Amino acid sequence: MAANKLCCTLAIGALLCLGFAALIQAQDKPVTDVCLGCICEAISGCNQTRYCGGGVCGLFRITWAYWADGGKLTLGNESPQSEDAYANCVNDPYCAANTIQNYMTKFGQDCNGDNAIDCYDFAAIHKLGGYGCKGELSYQYQTQLTNCLNSFQQIDVRSSI
Ligand SMILES: *[C@@H]1O[C@H](CO)[C@@H](O)[C@H](O)[C@H]1NC(C)=O
């Protein structure tokens, strides 16, 4: 009887632990890989050629301020104070993606008022910033994002993008 009870307690503990781990993981990385891929596709055609211009850099077209708000991540042990730290990070797909995850952890919100925080919101925040995400997106950006997400929707349910 006592052994049974202990076993039960342990099992519930393990479940709670797993639940917390999943929650922390989800909070850690709010944006799915499909969503990252579609933002990349919509904003640059996911062109991985090193690029800086018009105040943005990299395949996700990230500004210096966005990178700073995203935690000033750097490649290798480059100092965030280094002149090239921003350009080097956001031109790297992984450093850029982690910058986005950090930025969305900070600024994630329901921009379009549909009572969900999903890729449509993240894409708006990505383009318009954490304080302006209710604004207008260009037709091209919106269309490319939607087409990309729809092409994955056949494999994935909407709630997981
Ligand atoms: C990728 O970007 C580079 C630099 O901006 C450009 O020269 C090149 O044409 C682009 N490639 C594609 C496939 O669009």
The ligand as an SDF file (V2000), in Angstrom:
LIG
                    3D

 14 14  0  0  0  0  0  0  0  0999 V2000
   20.8170   36.9460  -52.7290 C   0  0  0  0  0  0  0  0  0  0  0  0
   21.3120   38.1730  -52.2590 O   0  0  0  0  0  0  0  0  0  0  0  0
   22.4470   38.6380  -52.9520 C   0  0  0  0  0  0  0  0  0  0  0  0
   22.9770   39.8430  -52.2040 C   0  0  0  0  0  0  0  0  0  0  0  0
   21.9800   40.7490  -51.8760 O   0  0  0  0  0  0  0  0  0  0  0  0
   22.0590   38.9140  -54.3920 C   0  0  0  0  0  0  0  0  0  0  0  0
   23.1540   39.3950  -55.0980 O   0  0  0  0  0  0  0  0  0  0  0  0
   21.5440   37.6290  -55.0100 C   0  0  0  0  0  0  0  0  0  0  0  0
   21.0760   37.8990  -56.3190 O   0  0  0  0  0  0  0  0  0  0  0  0
   20.4230   37.0390  -54.1930 C   0  0  0  0  0  0  0  0  0  0  0  0
   20.0800   35.7240  -54.6850 N   0  0  0  0  0  0  0  0  0  0  0  0
   18.8250   35.3960  -55.0060 C   0  0  0  0  0  0  0  0  0  0  0  0
   18.6320   33.9910  -55.4510 C   0  0  0  0  0  0  0  0  0  0  0  0
   17.9060   36.1920  -54.9780 O   0  0  0  0  0  0  0  0  0  0  0  0
  1  2  1  0
  1 10  1  0
  2  3  1  0
  3  4  1  0
  3  6  1  0
  4  5  1  0
  6  7  1  0
  6  8  1  0
  8  9  1  0
  8 10  1  0
 10 11  1  0
 11 12  1  0
 12 13  1  0
 12 14  2  0
M  END
$$$$
